[in-house]
Amino acid sequence: MREETDRNRIDPKLLELLVCPLTKGPLRFDAEHDELVSRAAKLAYPIRDGIPVMLPSEARTLSEDDGPRKEP
């Protein structure tokens, strides 16, 4: 179980460099869902095997149920 947790962590330095490919705005790591969230684009980009998938076609559209989340 620990191996999977380690694999899904995002290096904080990498997170500082990554931006939303659509808005070029900041991303927030959502550890609960293993996603990088762009509030501006209302998209959540998945992290698969520790690798962020930064393709809008692979992103999940955030719904109203996702509610406001704290920005970094």
HELIX and SHEET records of a PDB file:
HELIX    1   1 ARG A    2  ARG A    7  1                                   6    
HELIX    2   2 PRO A   12  LEU A   17  1                                   6    
HELIX    3   3 PRO A   56  GLU A   58  5                                   3    
HELIX    4   4 GLU A   64  ASP A   66  5                                   3    
SHEET    1   A 4 ARG A  28  ASP A  30  0                                        
SHEET    2   A 4 GLU A  35  SER A  38 -1                                        
SHEET    3   A 4 LEU A  43  ARG A  48 -1                                        
SHEET    4   A 4 ILE A  51  PRO A  52 -1                                        
SHEET    1   B 4 ARG A  28  ASP A  30  0                                        
SHEET    2   B 4 GLU A  35  SER A  38 -1                                        
SHEET    3   B 4 LEU A  43  ARG A  48 -1                                        
SHEET    4   B 4 ARG A  60  THR A  61 -1                                        
END                                                                             
